[in-house]
Amino acid sequence: MEETNYYVIKKKAVPEVLLKVLEVQKLLDSKKALSILEATETVGISRSSYYKYKDDIFPFYAKRKGKNITFVIEVNDQPGAIASVLQTFAGYDANILTIHQSIPINGKGLLTVSVDIVSEETNVSAMIQEVEQMNDVSYVKIIAME
């Protein structure tokens, strides 16, 4: 499995295409654009660029407690695997809001977890990395953050 790292970088260091992907998402979220085609044409990128990067960039609001993050986590069907994931979140003062577990197939299950970051001091990147490095976790993906 390829290791995923998360970084916080200044806006001026982010390639323009990635910033435009964020603009497209903002237009879609605010309903100022009715379609992805309309939004990508408005900001001046191709739809393929949007689809290529849309899951890889999102605004990060540092020093803001009360942010909610939703993860999809693939876990091995082993006793205690989910409990260990939840315990890791709790260790970072992340309040569990929702949990959904799929029925395991071929020894793997999907876990969708929404957490509320309670403390401004929570190191979200370290929390994600710790979950990713767990033996019974195949991958972690952030699907929403507000």
VEXLOTI-351425 format. One record per residue: x, y, z of N, C-alpha, C in turn; residue in three letters. Coordinates in steps of 0.001 Angstrom, whole numbers, padded with zeros to 6 digits, always signed. Each point is the difference from the previous one (the first is absolute). Layout:
BEGIN
XYZXYZXYZAla ...
END
This chain:
BEGIN
+000842-001185+000000-000842+001185+000000+000884+001245+000000Met -000328+000930-000844+000742+001244-000083-000336+000882+001203Glu +001003+000562+000633-000219+000865+001149-000499+001368-000464Glu -001054+000481+000646-000546+001312-000309+000446+000967+001084Thr +000545+001107-000409+000394+001033+000947-000880+001212-000202Asn -000223+000739+001065-000788+001217-000061+000909+001155+000369Tyr -000163+001100-000709+000833+001160+000222-000885+001239+000121Tyr +000479+000955+000741-000621+001307+000029+001008+000934-000651Val -000413+000624-001106+000900+000912-000700-000718+001317-000233Ile +000786+001044-000213-000579+001312-000271-000601+000022-001393Lys -001058+000782-000140-000732+000089-001258+000924+000339-001168Lys +000988+000860+000225+000871+000428-001096+000841-001155-000558Lys +000126-001098+000749+000787-001137-000461-000842-001054-000723Ala -001309+000187-000029-000898-000978-000613-000125+000306-001498Val +000163-001010-000856-000162+000232-001441-001396+000556-000319Pro -000047+000861-000991-001239+000699-000348-001145-000959-000300Glu +000289-001118-000657-001068-000933-000347-000700-000526+001257Val +000747-000217+001074-000610-000489+001231-000877+001066+000652Leu +000438+001253-000066-000823+001080+000539-001289+000142-000809Leu +000098-000229-001305-001193+000077-000840-000957-001154+000292Lys +000528-001150+000371-000858-001115+000412-000815+000416+001224Val +000642+000699+000937-000720+000502+001179-001073+001011-000404Leu +000319+000846-000975-000985+000976-000483-001213-000701-000608Glu +000259-001051-000778-001103-000767-000590-000880-000563+001107Val +000624-000580+001011-000772-000586+001100-000825+001054+000717Gln +000591+001186+000173-000727+001091+000659-001209+000429-000833Lys +000178+000094-001314-001128+000354-000876-001114-001047+000074Leu +000391-001264+000011-000996-001067+000068-000711+000000+001350Leu +000763+000185+001079-000590-000002+001346-000964+001164+000204Asp +000341+001145-000577-000834+001196+000170-001144+000060-001011Ser -000054-000996-000877-001044-000067-001047+000110+001147-001007Lys +001180+000656-000077+000204+001052-000999+000282-000598-001375Lys +000280-001299-000009+000164-000725-001262-000911-001220+000078Ala -000677-000278-001086-000965-001099-000013+000626-001339-000339Leu +001180+000049-000625+000639-001257-000393+001514+000128+000145Ser +000655-001147-000008+001463-000007+000048+000551+000650-001258Ile -000618-000263-001148+000450+000623-001248-000063+001520+000103Leu -001102+000521+000493-000148+001461+000143+001048+000560+000971Glu +000198-000666+001107+000955+000483+001009+001437-000046-000523Ala +000372-001080-000682+001375-000093-000510+000251+001027-001104Thr -000999+000245-000835+000156+001024-001039+000121+001388+000624Glu -000737+000232+001074+000048+001304+000670+001384+000281+000565Thr +000639-001000+000613+001313+000233+000616+001160-000265-000955Val -000274-000629-001139+001038-000168-001011+000851-001246+000133Gly -000610-001111+000417+000725-001278-000006-000870-001038-000707Ile +000626-001097-000375-000755-001069-000654-000722-000842+001046Ser -001048-000679-000439-000705-000897+000910+000921-001123+000458Arg +000872-000461-000895+000911-001096+000368+000949+000438+001117Ser +000450+001258-000029+000844+000509+001088-000767+000017+001312Ser -001256+000430-000067-000826+000015+001207-000140-001415+000571Tyr -000374-000950-000848-000187-001371+000480+001308-000616+000494Tyr +001101+000361-000625+001301-000555+000394+000384+000421+001420Lys -000307+001252+000383+000487+000548+001264-001069+000231+001066Tyr -001274-000165-000328-001074+000396+000924+000068-000693+001364Lys +000527-001211+000058+000088-000716+001273+001317+000226+000723Asp +000897+000784-000612+001329+000175+000571+000238+001357+000636Asp -000922+000939-000158+000203+001316+000595-001300+000479+000624Ile +000146+000582+001157-001137+000575+000702+000540+001077+000915Phe -000807+000994+000312+000487+001049+000897+000235-000574+001394Pro +001048+000434+000623+000318-000450+001355-000075+001202+000919Phe -000860-000091+000981-000199+001111+000911+000735-000275+001290Tyr +001228+000445+000064+000813-000212+001186-000502+000876+001140Ala +000266-000443+001198-000349+000766+001198-001503+000270+000078Lys -000775-000959-000393-001448+000168+000066-000607-001265+000568Arg -000349+000051+001255-000657-001170+000559-001440-000025-000491Lys -000631-001139+000143-001369-000129-000438-000129-000395-001456Gly +001106-000375-000654-000116-000426-001391-000342-001488-000034Lys -000831-000357-000945-000409-001389-000166+000733-000598-001187Asn +000480-001221+000167+000681-000712-001071-000650-001371-000126Ile -000288-000401-001233-000561-001323-000240+001027-000822-000768Thr +000269-001184+000509+000980-000910-000576-000685-001264-000504Phe +000561-000594-001045-000304-001372-000369+001276-000783+000257Val -000141-001069+000762+001160-000788+000416-000273-001461-000338Ile +000911-000619-000732-000129-001432-000271+000772-000750+001073Glu -000695-000915+000686+000615-000747+001097-000126-001490-000259Val +000953-000752+000532-000081-001452-000034-001096-000448+000956Asn -000666-001078-000345-001056-000556+000843+000649-000798+001129Asp +000484+000717+000993+000674-000597+001144-000603+000561+001281Gln -000144-000829+001022-000519+000513+001279+000874+001146+000526Pro -000628+001080+000374+000705+001134+000598+000538+001014-000989Gly -000090-000276-001312+000565+000925-000997-000714+001349+000054Ala -001322-000021+000002-000757+001252+000024+000188+000710+001331Ile +000011-000762+001077+000207+000597+001320+001339+000727+000070Ala +001025-000570-000622+001320+000649-000004-000022+001313-000773Ser -000714+000019-001131-000114+001227-000786-000696+001076+000832Val -001125-000364+000609-000749+000968+000798+000797+000481+001206Leu +000765-000890+000589+000844+000368+001135+001087+000991-000421Gln +000515-000157-001210+000998+000941-000506-000610+001382-000162Thr -001201+000073-000590-000681+001295-000116-000206+000625+001377Phe -000438-000797+000950-000243+000510+001356+001289+000514+000626Ala +001112-000652-000291+001290+000431+000537+000424+001376-000489Gly -000572+000432-001122+000281+001330-000543-001135+000979+000307Tyr -000819-000325+000975-001142+000841+000402-000954+000272-001149Asp -000164-000981-000874-000973+000108-001082-001287-000670+000478Ala -001057+000772+000070-001287-000500+000462-000685-000739-001151Asn -000320-001267+000201-000661-000795-001035-001451+000462-000135Ile -000383+000409-001209-001368+000446-000259-000856-001117-000583Leu +000519-000676-001031-000722-001107-000611+000963-001109-000367Thr -000530-001211-000013+000767-001179-000420-000924-000856-000857Ile +000496-000427-001141-000739-000954-000818+000979-001070-000444His -000371-001249+000234+000849-001119-000391-000725-000830-001040Gln +000674-000286-001112-000586-000875-001003+000224-001446+000408Ser -000750-000884-000608+000209-001427+000234+001305-000387-000684Ile +000908-000646+000728+001289-000367-000608-000167-000987-001161Pro +000752+000232-001045+000033-000883-001162+001456-000326-000272Ile +000276-001278-000174+001379-000465-000243+000966+000488+001070Asn -000456+000021+001227+000878+000343+001117+000255+001482+000194Gly -000702+000851-000768+000178+001451+000110-001362+000656+000211Lys -000017+001049+000804-001213+000765+000207+000288+001481-000120Gly -001023+000749-000362+000145+001452-000076-000636+000626+001227Leu +000700+000933+000554-000452+000729+001173-000068+001471-000384Leu -001158+000608+000169-000141+001436-000218-000151+000632+001370Thr +000897+000921+000322+000016+000634+001319+000031+001507-000179Val -000896+000684+000687+000035+001464+000055+000449+000401+001395Ser +000957+000903+000055+000525+000454+001282-000074+001518+000081Val -000102+000482+001211+000043+001431+000292+001326+000250+000696Asp +000787+000918-000537+001281+000331+000615-000286+000985+001126Ile +000195-000458+001222-000394+000755+001185+001040+001047+000388Val +001267-000326-000162+001076+000869+000465+000736+000658-001154Ser +000355+001259+000182+000836+000697-000987+001391-000615-000091Glu +000387-000734+001020+001336-000590+000055+000086-001354-000703Glu -001128-000533-000471+000003-001311-000634+000809+000038-001295Thr +000949-000906-000108+000810-000130-001206-000714-000997-000914Asn -000828+000529-000896-000823-000842-000868+000868-000880-000893Val +001070+000540-000537+000888-000788-000867+000591-001182+000748Ser +000438+000217+001223+000566-001096+000798-001062-001044+000308Ala -001210+000447+000270-001102-000917+000283-000266-000896-001211Met -000095+000610-001176-000250-000762-001223+001135-000979-000257Ile +001205+000472+000150+001158-000851-000254+000028-001187+000957Gln -000344+000217+001259-000019-001098+000963-001037-001056-000381Glu -001173+000455-000454-001029-000953-000428+000473-000756-001245Val +000599+000710-000954+000487-000636-001230+001039-001082+000279Glu +000783+000178+001046+001089-000924+000293-000428-001206+000838Gln -001264-000061+000362-000487-001130+000788+000034-001272-000850Met +000327-001125+000633+000131-001270-000718-001279-000424-000710Asn -001150+000245+000589-001262-000458-000578-000673+001043-000895Asp +000712+001075-000338-000566+001046-000852+000687-000041-001359Val -000812-000117-001068+000553-000033-001361+000152+001400-000569Ser -001014+000843+000218+000116+001385-000462-000955+000890+000767Tyr +000330+001312-000039-000803+001032+000630-000187+001094-001043Val -001235+000459-000150-000265+001089-000937-000925+000995+000658Lys +000345+001278-000115-000874+001061+000481-001015+000246-001101Ile -001291-000107+000332-001016+000241-001031-000727+001323+000211Ile +000113+000569+001198-000638+001307+000234+000661+000665+001194Ala +000012+001339-000051+000499+000771+001124-000701+001345-000016Met -000520+000384+001152-000647+001316+000089+000352+000653+001303Glu 
END
